[in-house]
Amino acid sequence: MDTEPSEQGEAEPDYRFTLANERTFLAWIRTSLALLAAGVAVAQLLPDLGPRPYRLLLGLALIGLALLAAGTSYVRWREADSAIRRGRPLTRPWLPAALAAGLSLIGVLTVISLIAADR
Protein backbone atom coordinates (compact mmCIF):
# COMPACT_ATOMS: atom_id res chain seq x y z
CA MET A 1 0.00 0.00 0.00
CA ASP A 2 1.56 3.28 -1.09
CA THR A 3 1.68 6.29 1.20
CA GLU A 4 1.99 9.96 0.35
CA PRO A 5 5.30 10.91 -1.32
CA SER A 6 8.00 12.39 0.90
CA GLU A 7 9.83 15.66 0.25
CA GLN A 8 12.20 13.81 -2.11
CA GLY A 9 9.24 12.57 -4.17
CA GLU A 10 9.53 9.03 -2.80
CA ALA A 11 6.65 6.89 -1.56
CA GLU A 12 6.80 3.65 0.39
CA PRO A 13 6.28 1.01 -2.32
CA ASP A 14 4.50 -2.30 -2.09
CA TYR A 15 6.82 -4.41 0.05
CA ARG A 16 6.83 -7.20 -2.56
CA PHE A 17 8.73 -4.98 -4.99
CA THR A 18 11.27 -4.04 -2.32
CA LEU A 19 11.78 -7.68 -1.35
CA ALA A 20 12.10 -8.77 -4.99
CA ASN A 21 14.77 -6.11 -5.50
CA GLU A 22 16.60 -7.39 -2.42
CA ARG A 23 16.42 -11.00 -3.66
CA THR A 24 17.92 -9.90 -6.97
CA PHE A 25 20.75 -8.16 -5.13
CA LEU A 26 21.42 -11.29 -3.07
CA ALA A 27 21.43 -13.43 -6.24
CA TRP A 28 24.17 -11.20 -7.68
CA ILE A 29 26.12 -11.55 -4.43
CA ARG A 30 25.82 -15.37 -4.66
CA THR A 31 27.02 -15.18 -8.25
CA SER A 32 29.99 -13.09 -7.10
CA LEU A 33 30.90 -15.63 -4.44
CA ALA A 34 30.71 -18.48 -6.97
CA LEU A 35 32.96 -16.59 -9.40
CA LEU A 36 35.41 -15.84 -6.60
CA ALA A 37 35.53 -19.51 -5.57
CA ALA A 38 36.00 -20.56 -9.20
CA GLY A 39 38.85 -18.08 -9.63
CA VAL A 40 40.67 -19.40 -6.57
CA ALA A 41 40.09 -22.99 -7.67
CA VAL A 42 41.43 -22.39 -11.18
CA ALA A 43 44.51 -20.60 -9.89
CA GLN A 44 45.33 -22.99 -7.04
CA LEU A 45 43.70 -26.39 -7.55
CA LEU A 46 43.91 -27.28 -11.25
CA PRO A 47 47.57 -27.91 -12.13
CA ASP A 48 46.60 -29.95 -15.23
CA LEU A 49 44.90 -26.91 -16.78
CA GLY A 50 48.22 -25.46 -17.89
CA PRO A 51 51.23 -23.55 -16.66
CA ARG A 52 50.85 -21.50 -13.49
CA PRO A 53 50.91 -18.06 -15.20
CA TYR A 54 48.08 -19.14 -17.50
CA ARG A 55 46.01 -20.54 -14.61
CA LEU A 56 46.70 -17.38 -12.65
CA LEU A 57 45.45 -15.26 -15.56
CA LEU A 58 42.22 -17.27 -15.84
CA GLY A 59 41.74 -17.22 -12.07
CA LEU A 60 42.29 -13.47 -11.89
CA ALA A 61 39.83 -12.95 -14.75
CA LEU A 62 37.18 -14.87 -12.79
CA ILE A 63 38.00 -12.92 -9.64
CA GLY A 64 37.74 -9.69 -11.63
CA LEU A 65 34.26 -10.68 -12.80
CA ALA A 66 33.38 -11.46 -9.17
CA LEU A 67 34.49 -7.99 -8.11
CA LEU A 68 32.54 -6.41 -10.97
CA ALA A 69 29.37 -8.30 -10.07
CA ALA A 70 29.67 -7.58 -6.35
CA GLY A 71 30.49 -3.91 -6.82
CA THR A 72 27.81 -3.13 -9.35
CA SER A 73 25.11 -5.20 -7.66
CA TYR A 74 24.78 -2.68 -4.84
CA VAL A 75 24.62 0.23 -7.28
CA ARG A 76 21.94 -1.62 -9.24
CA TRP A 77 19.97 -2.35 -6.05
CA ARG A 78 20.12 1.30 -4.99
CA GLU A 79 19.05 2.57 -8.44
CA ALA A 80 16.17 0.09 -8.63
CA ASP A 81 15.03 0.96 -5.11
CA SER A 82 15.01 4.64 -5.97
CA ALA A 83 13.09 4.05 -9.21
CA ILE A 84 10.54 1.85 -7.43
CA ARG A 85 9.99 4.44 -4.72
CA ARG A 86 9.60 7.28 -7.25
CA GLY A 87 7.38 5.31 -9.61
CA ARG A 88 9.88 5.60 -12.45
CA PRO A 89 10.88 2.93 -14.98
CA LEU A 90 13.84 0.72 -14.13
CA THR A 91 17.03 1.15 -16.12
CA ARG A 92 18.27 -1.76 -18.18
CA PRO A 93 21.23 -3.47 -16.50
CA TRP A 94 24.45 -3.98 -18.46
CA LEU A 95 25.99 -6.44 -15.98
CA PRO A 96 24.41 -9.62 -17.43
CA ALA A 97 25.91 -8.85 -20.84
CA ALA A 98 29.32 -8.11 -19.32
CA LEU A 99 29.30 -11.36 -17.33
CA ALA A 100 28.15 -13.37 -20.34
CA ALA A 101 30.91 -11.93 -22.51
CA GLY A 102 33.57 -12.38 -19.81
CA LEU A 103 32.57 -15.95 -19.02
CA SER A 104 32.38 -16.82 -22.72
CA LEU A 105 35.92 -15.57 -23.22
CA ILE A 106 37.15 -17.46 -20.16
CA GLY A 107 35.37 -20.59 -21.42
CA VAL A 108 37.06 -20.37 -24.82
CA LEU A 109 40.46 -19.84 -23.20
CA THR A 110 39.86 -22.83 -20.92
CA VAL A 111 38.95 -25.08 -23.84
CA ILE A 112 42.09 -23.95 -25.70
CA SER A 113 44.13 -24.68 -22.60
CA LEU A 114 42.65 -28.15 -22.22
CA ILE A 115 43.29 -28.97 -25.86
CA ALA A 116 46.88 -27.70 -25.64
CA ALA A 117 47.52 -29.60 -22.39
CA ASP A 118 46.25 -32.83 -23.98
CA ARG A 119 48.91 -32.73 -26.72
Secondary structure, 3 states (H helix, E strand, C coil): CCCCCCCCCCCCCCHHHHHHHHHHHHHHHHHHHHHHHHHHHHHHHCHHHCCHHHHHHHHHHHHHHHHHHHHHHHHHHHHHHHHHHHCCCCCCCCHHHHHHHHHHHHHHHHHHHHHHHHC
